[in-house]
Amino acid sequence: MEQTPGGNGGAGNRWLRAPLMLRLPPMSLTVRIDEDIKAAMKAKDADKLGALRMLKSSLKYAVIEKGAATDAALADADVITVLRRRIKQCQDAIEGFAKGGRDEQVAKEKAELVLLETYLPAPLSADELSALVREAIAESGATGKAQMGAVMKIVMVKAGGRTEGKAVNTEVLKQLG
């Protein structure tokens, strides 16, 4: 007879032999960022910690703009918007530092850019974007460029932060002719 924890030779209270699989909801971006800040502190990674603290500061400003009490009030879509804003700032800084010949700062900004991009959802493929635009055109009943704004709005909501407005704009113009 197989011995099980409990000490009574297998009778009575037994542990499950198969591991219990819990389905936890996915971690929100704000929680993930907080956890990564803690990990960077423990690892004494000053560059990563600085980049994450700048992101956290930007998130705090977004909370204030929204009029909420805590950053838990930010939905992942709001966090993605802040992330895209920070990424744009990094890209602008890279350009400026490159023109000024400050290679060390360029490398630092590029490292921050790579870190920030890890928090973004996987981008839409060209085919997925094209399909979303077709659906939005059918949904809105758009027939020309005059209804482009309505189509863009629908696509941006359905894309859920997985694409940039510039790419959507280009695809909508292409399909509306």
C-alpha positions in Angstrom: 0.0 0.0 0.0 1.3 3.5 -0.9 2.2 5.7 2.0 0.5 9.1 1.9 1.0 12.2 4.1 -1.2 11.9 7.1 0.6 8.9 8.6 -2.3 6.4 8.9 -1.3 4.0 6.1 -3.3 5.6 3.4 -6.7 5.7 5.0 -8.5 8.9 5.8 -7.3 12.4 4.8 -5.2 12.2 1.6 -3.4 14.8 -0.4 -4.2 15.1 -4.1 -1.8 13.2 -6.1 -2.1 15.5 -9.1 -1.1 19.2 -8.6 -4.0 21.5 -8.3 -3.9 24.1 -11.1 -5.3 27.5 -10.3 -6.3 29.9 -13.0 -5.3 33.3 -11.8 -6.3 36.4 -13.7 -3.4 37.9 -15.7 -1.4 40.4 -13.7 -2.3 44.0 -14.4 0.4 46.2 -16.0 0.6 48.4 -12.9 1.2 45.4 -10.6 3.8 44.0 -13.0 5.6 47.4 -13.1 5.6 47.5 -9.3 7.0 44.0 -9.1 9.7 44.8 -11.6 10.6 47.9 -9.6 11.1 45.7 -6.5 13.1 43.2 -8.5 15.4 46.0 -9.9 15.9 47.3 -6.4 16.9 43.9 -5.1 19.2 43.4 -8.1 20.7 46.9 -7.6 20.1 47.6 -11.4 20.2 51.4 -11.3 19.5 51.9 -15.0 16.4 49.7 -15.0 15.2 51.1 -11.7 15.6 54.7 -13.0 13.6 53.9 -16.2 10.8 52.1 -14.2 10.6 55.0 -11.7 10.2 57.5 -14.5 7.4 55.3 -15.9 5.8 55.1 -12.5 6.0 58.9 -12.2 4.2 59.2 -15.6 1.6 56.8 -14.3 1.0 58.9 -11.2 0.5 61.9 -13.4 -2.1 60.0 -15.4 -3.9 59.0 -12.2 -4.0 62.7 -11.2 -5.3 63.7 -14.6 -8.0 61.0 -14.3 -8.9 62.3 -10.9 -8.5 58.9 -9.3 -7.2 58.1 -5.8 -4.7 55.3 -6.7 -2.9 53.9 -9.7 -5.0 50.8 -9.4 -7.8 52.9 -11.0 -5.8 52.9 -14.2 -6.9 50.3 -16.7 -4.3 48.5 -18.8 -5.4 50.6 -21.8 -4.5 53.8 -19.8 -1.1 52.3 -18.9 -0.5 51.4 -22.5 -1.3 55.0 -23.5 1.3 56.3 -20.9 3.8 53.7 -22.2 3.4 54.9 -25.7 3.9 58.5 -24.6 7.1 57.5 -22.7 8.3 55.5 -25.7 7.8 58.6 -28.0 9.8 60.7 -25.5 12.6 58.2 -25.6 12.6 58.2 -29.4 12.8 62.0 -29.5 15.6 61.9 -26.9 17.5 59.4 -28.9 17.3 61.6 -32.0 18.4 64.7 -30.0 21.3 62.9 -28.3 22.4 61.4 -31.6 22.5 64.8 -33.3 24.5 66.2 -30.3 27.0 63.3 -30.5 26.2 62.0 -27.0 26.6 58.3 -27.7 26.4 57.3 -24.0 23.0 58.9 -23.6 21.8 57.4 -26.8 22.7 53.9 -25.5 20.9 54.6 -22.2 17.8 55.8 -23.9 17.8 52.8 -26.3 18.0 50.5 -23.3 15.1 52.3 -21.7 13.1 52.0 -25.0 13.7 48.3 -25.1 12.6 47.9 -21.5 9.4 50.0 -22.0 8.5 48.0 -25.1 8.4 44.8 -23.1 5.2 46.0 -21.4 3.3 46.6 -24.7 1.0 43.9 -26.0 2.1 42.1 -29.1 1.5 44.3 -32.1 -1.2 43.5 -34.7 0.1 41.9 -37.9 -0.6 43.7 -41.2 -3.3 41.1 -42.0 -5.0 41.5 -38.6 -5.0 45.3 -38.9 -6.4 45.1 -42.5 -9.2 42.8 -41.2 -10.0 45.2 -38.3 -10.2 48.1 -40.7 -12.5 46.2 -43.1 -14.8 45.3 -40.1 -14.8 48.9 -38.9 -15.7 50.2 -42.4 -18.6 47.8 -42.6 -19.7 48.6 -39.1 -19.6 52.3 -39.6 -20.9 52.2 -43.2 -18.1 54.5 -44.3 -17.9 55.1 -48.0 -15.2 57.8 -48.3 -12.5 59.8 -46.5 -15.1 62.0 -44.9 -16.0 59.1 -42.5 -12.4 58.3 -41.8 -12.6 59.5 -38.2 -15.5 57.2 -37.3 -13.6 54.2 -38.8 -10.4 55.2 -36.9 -12.2 55.4 -33.6 -13.7 51.9 -34.0 -10.4 50.4 -35.0 -8.5 52.0 -32.2 -11.0 50.6 -29.6 -10.9 47.1 -31.1 -7.1 47.1 -31.4 -6.8 47.7 -27.7 -3.4 49.4 -27.8 -1.8 46.8 -30.1 -1.2 49.3 -32.9 -0.3 53.0 -33.4 -2.6 55.5 -34.8 -0.3 56.2 -37.7 -0.5 52.6 -38.9 -4.3 52.6 -38.6 -4.5 56.0 -40.5 -2.4 54.6 -43.3 -4.5 51.4 -43.6 -7.9 53.3 -43.4 -6.7 55.7 -46.2 -5.6 52.7 -48.3 -9.0 51.0 -47.9 -11.2 54.0 -48.2 -9.4 55.0 -51.4 
